[in-house]
């Protein structure tokens, strides 16, 4: 008989809601800047902008885009019941925009020499899901 108690001792995983319109626009090849302008609360387009800026050798722009996606994701996590800690699984597709923004923030912080923030972001990404750094960081 289940008591409903979390036997692992931590909070349950947080699952962000789906954003099918954002996913459809991204999958359809829309410019992430247009998607971010149309859906500024979604983390995914900000993460894509940050990743593109990193690929283009623009770490300061990447940092700004990633920080925006990260903060939008924190807002969404709190609305979903997250209380500042606990799993945010990579396996749940809607969580990936936030996790990608967090990983891009880590990479951008590292690129501009903001080592303490890069370390915090790497640790936070691991705390969200130990699989995420292997998926997202070099």
N, C-alpha and C positions, 0 to 999 in steps of 0.2 A: 504494500500500500504506500503510495507516494504522499509525502507530507508537504510537498511544494517547496521544501527547503533546498537552497543551493548548497550542495555538499562540497563544492570546490572552494567555498569560502569567499568568493568575490561576487561582484555585481554581474548580472546577466549581460550577454552581448547586446550591443546597441546596433540596431538595423535602421539605417536611414530610409526614408520613403523613396519610391521610384519617381523619376522625372522623365516620363516617356517622351515628352516633346523635346527635351534637351538631348536625350539619347538619339532620337530620330534625326534631329538636325546635325548632330556630330557624325552619326553614321552616314548621313547623306552628303557629307563633305563640306558642310557650311563652315565658313571662316569662324574660328573660335572667338574672334573679337566681336563678330555680329551676334553669336550665340550668347556671349557674356553680356552684351548690351541688352539683348532681349530677355535674358534670364539672369540678372545680376546676383541673385541669391544662390545660384547653383555653383558648386565648387568645380565641377568638371571643366567648364570652358576656361576658367582661370588657371587651372592646372595645365591645360593644353597650351595656353598662352605662355605660361612660365617655362614649360618644357621646350617650346619653340624658341623662346628667347635664350635659353641655355644652349640649345643646339646652334644658335646664331652667334654665340659668344657675347651675349649681352646680359651678364649676371645681375646688374643693378635692376634692369627691367624685369628680369626673371624673379628677382626677390620681391618686387612690388606686386607682380601678378600672383605669385605663390602666396604671399602674405594675405592678399585679398581672398583667395580661395580657401586658405586655411581658416581665416576668421569667419567666413561665410559657413564653412563646415562646422566650426565650433558652435555657431548659432543653431544650426540644424541639429547637431548632436544633442544640445541642451533641450531643444523642443521635443526630441525623441526620447527624453528621459535620462540621458547620460548625465552623471553628476561629477564629472571631472576625472574619472578613472574608470577602468574596466575595458573589456574587449570591444574592439570595433573591427569585426572580421573582414579581411580582404575577400573572402569567399562570397560575401554578400555584395553583389554588383553595385547597388547604389552607394555603398561606402567608398568605392574606389575613387571617386572624384576628390573626396576629402583626403584620402590616404595619398593620392598622387600629388595633391597640393602640398601636403606635409613633406613628402619626399623631395619635391622640387624646392621647397623652402630650405630643406637641409642642404641640398646641392648648391643652391644660390648663396646661402650663408657661408658655406665652405669656400666658394669661389671668391667671395669678397673679403675673406679673412675674418669672418665673424665666428670664430671657433667655438666659443661657449654656446651660441645659439645652434650651430651645426650639431654639436654634441647633444644638446637638449632635444632637437628635432629627431635625431637618429634614435635616441632612447625612447622618445614618445612613440615613434613609429613602431618600434619593437614592442612597446607596452600595449599598443593597440592590437597588434597581431604579429607574433614572432615570424610569420611567413612573409610579411610585407617588405621588410628590408631586402630580402633575397629577390623579391619580384621587382623592386623599384629602384634600388640603389646599386651603383657600380661596384 
